[in-house]
Amino acid sequence: MKLKAQPIKFKSMYDFWTQKPVMAAEAWVKGPSKPREVLRDEEAPPEDMSLETLQEKGIVEIAEPLRVQAPKDLENVPEDVDFFIVGETENLFVQDAILEKLISLDRPILAEWDKWGYSWFGRLSKLRFGKFSEARYFNTAGSDDLKALLNAIRAWKRIRTLRVIYIGEVPSHSVVSSDKGSDFGHLMELFGTDFVNLDYADYTKAVDGVSDSDVEGLVKEWKEKYAVTDGRGEKLKFYAKIYLGLKGLLGRYNANAVTADCAWLPDVDYVPCFAFSLLADEGVVVACEGDIPALYIAAALMGASGKPVMMGNLNANATHEDIENNIITVNHDVVPPSMGCSTCRLKLRDFHATGKGLTPYVDLENMPVTIAGMHWDMDKICAAKGTIRWTKDTTHCRITVGIEVERAKEVHKSSFGHHQVLAYGDHTKTLKGVARLFGVEYVEL
């Protein structure tokens, strides 16, 4: 997801100082350069993080710089801008009214950085004054810091552009909830999210409306690509209709996310586990059981990483020995096929050994991961980092992932959110930025 950057040009402190022939103009502006600043400018970074290079790589798009001398000049900012860049030394003496107008445009504001990802004057910004505390203002120190911040903005954008199909009754019948976490109006105000609430009849009608001929090619593909067990091949046409039915609903309502209160589905065969798994690989944000907090974390981690994620119960299939040895578990029935190990063939099995439904199983890669959740009140994000040590087929739920963390007991006691979301890679710094962008608390476990 490319981000659009809008450079904002104010009068720099050097221009300000040269208004009169005073000491600052004579010595600081026109005098000799600082020798170690010259050396700094000549240093070659291990990775060029200049704005121009980021544009060449397709990470950002740079809008035409906007010179601002009065608040009204900011009315010319394009609607599709994702964040602002304030020029180095350029907001030290700008009028407060201009900064107030800039903040009101509700975008992250970044201090200009060099090719190393360092903002040398960002810490001196007026935007750090108490009166501007509502500003989403950031200054960076290095490439890792800048990458995490851009990923956080990407995650923030992903959440703000969500249009979610919620299938079933609100709140969910299986997930702990609060009034704040199930109030669509509140969630629109807080995150900018648009919800479409469909009932179970809308869902089953969409599934049953898919013809046999529509799924013939898909069924053939699944049989060739996956190991179909537990007699699932006999009803593979029906499960393919669930996938295409959901895709049809997403298209009809111009939605990019879906969740279902599946505890109240009319029949086990309608569980969307495998369909959700495939949709996640296609970039759709999915969440099981009407878990809205988990859906937001999934959106954040997908936006940050550009890759699918999986969610599940924390420690529902863990043993005492696991926790004593700093292993936590994430356990559920949805796993995007692309998250499977490179040499593993995904299996299609039944749901919880009922002889109905379709759920996937595949071993995950043993690599570093982030585990994160959102509080039911939508005001806190928690996260931990760890490393996958094993994956097991545990039937109920189908897939359990064992993850070694630094403090398993602390994660067990202090994490929040009904389900946790698991993503490949360390995104804890990014989630900290996401929390700040939305004005919620961040807790690292």
Rosetta blueprint (number, residue, H / E / L):
1 M L
2 K L
3 L E
4 K E
5 A E
6 Q E
7 P E
8 I E
9 K E
10 F L
11 K L
12 S L
13 M H
14 Y H
15 D H
16 F H
17 W H
18 T L
19 Q L
20 K L
21 P L
22 V L
23 M H
24 A H
25 A H
26 E H
27 A H
28 W H
29 V H
30 K L
31 G L
32 P L
33 S L
34 K L
35 P H
36 R H
37 E H
38 V H
39 L H
40 R H
41 D H
42 E H
43 E L
44 A L
45 P L
46 P L
47 E L
48 D L
49 M L
50 S L
51 L H
52 E H
53 T H
54 L H
55 Q H
56 E H
57 K L
58 G L
59 I L
60 V E
61 E E
62 I E
63 A L
64 E L
65 P L
66 L E
67 R E
68 V L
69 Q L
70 A L
71 P H
72 K H
73 D H
74 L H
75 E H
76 N H
77 V L
78 P L
79 E L
80 D L
81 V L
82 D L
83 F E
84 F E
85 I E
86 V E
87 G L
88 E L
89 T L
90 E L
91 N L
92 L L
93 F L
94 V L
95 Q L
96 D H
97 A H
98 I H
99 L H
100 E H
101 K H
102 L H
103 I H
104 S H
105 L L
106 D L
107 R L
108 P L
109 I E
110 L E
111 A E
112 E L
113 W L
114 D L
115 K L
116 W L
117 G L
118 Y E
119 S L
120 W L
121 F L
122 G H
123 R H
124 L H
125 S L
126 K H
127 L H
128 R H
129 F L
130 G H
131 K H
132 F H
133 S L
134 E L
135 A L
136 R L
137 Y E
138 F E
139 N L
140 T L
141 A E
142 G L
143 S H
144 D H
145 D H
146 L H
147 K H
148 A H
149 L H
150 L H
151 N H
152 A H
153 I H
154 R H
155 A H
156 W H
157 K H
158 R H
159 I H
160 R H
161 T L
162 L L
163 R E
164 V E
165 I E
166 Y E
167 I E
168 G L
169 E L
170 V L
171 P L
172 S L
173 H L
174 S L
175 V L
176 V L
177 S L
178 S L
179 D L
180 K H
181 G H
182 S H
183 D L
184 F H
185 G H
186 H H
187 L H
188 M H
189 E H
190 L H
191 F H
192 G L
193 T L
194 D E
195 F E
196 V E
197 N E
198 L E
199 D L
200 Y H
201 A H
202 D H
203 Y H
204 T H
205 K H
206 A H
207 V H
208 D H
209 G L
210 V L
211 S L
212 D H
213 S H
214 D H
215 V H
216 E H
217 G H
218 L H
219 V H
220 K H
221 E H
222 W H
223 K H
224 E H
225 K H
226 Y L
227 A E
228 V E
229 T L
230 D L
231 G L
232 R H
233 G H
234 E H
235 K H
236 L H
237 K H
238 F H
239 Y H
240 A H
241 K H
242 I H
243 Y H
244 L H
245 G H
246 L H
247 K H
248 G H
249 L H
250 L H
251 G H
252 R H
253 Y L
254 N L
255 A L
256 N L
257 A E
258 V E
259 T E
260 A E
261 D L
262 C H
263 A H
264 W H
265 L L
266 P L
267 D L
268 V H
269 D H
270 Y H
271 V L
272 P L
273 C H
274 F H
275 A H
276 F H
277 S H
278 L H
279 L H
280 A H
281 D H
282 E L
283 G L
284 V L
285 V E
286 V E
287 A E
288 C H
289 E H
290 G H
291 D L
292 I H
293 P H
294 A H
295 L H
296 Y H
297 I H
298 A H
299 A H
300 A H
301 L H
302 M H
303 G H
304 A H
305 S H
306 G L
307 K L
308 P L
309 V L
310 M E
311 M E
312 G E
313 N E
314 L E
315 N L
316 A L
317 N L
318 A L
319 T L
320 H H
321 E H
322 D H
323 I H
324 E H
325 N L
326 N L
327 I E
328 I E
329 T E
330 V E
331 N E
332 H E
333 D L
334 V L
335 V L
336 P L
337 P H
338 S H
339 M H
340 G E
341 C L
342 S L
343 T L
344 C L
345 R L
346 L L
347 K E
348 L E
349 R E
350 D L
351 F L
352 H L
353 A L
354 T L
355 G L
356 K L
357 G L
358 L L
359 T E
360 P E
361 Y E
362 V L
363 D L
364 L E
365 E L
366 N L
367 M L
368 P E
369 V E
370 T E
371 I E
372 A E
373 G E
374 M E
375 H L
376 W L
377 D L
378 M L
379 D L
380 K E
381 I E
382 C E
383 A E
384 A E
385 K E
386 G E
387 T E
388 I E
389 R E
390 W E
391 T E
392 K E
393 D E
394 T L
395 T L
396 H L
397 C L
398 R L
399 I E
400 T E
401 V E
402 G E
403 I E
404 E E
405 V E
406 E L
407 R L
408 A H
409 K H
410 E H
411 V H
412 H H
413 K H
414 S H
415 S L
416 F L
417 G L
418 H L
419 H E
420 Q E
421 V E
422 L E
423 A E
424 Y E
425 G L
426 D L
427 H L
428 T H
429 K H
430 T H
431 L H
432 K H
433 G H
434 V H
435 A H
436 R H
437 L H
438 F H
439 G L
440 V L
441 E E
442 Y E
443 V E
444 E E
445 L L
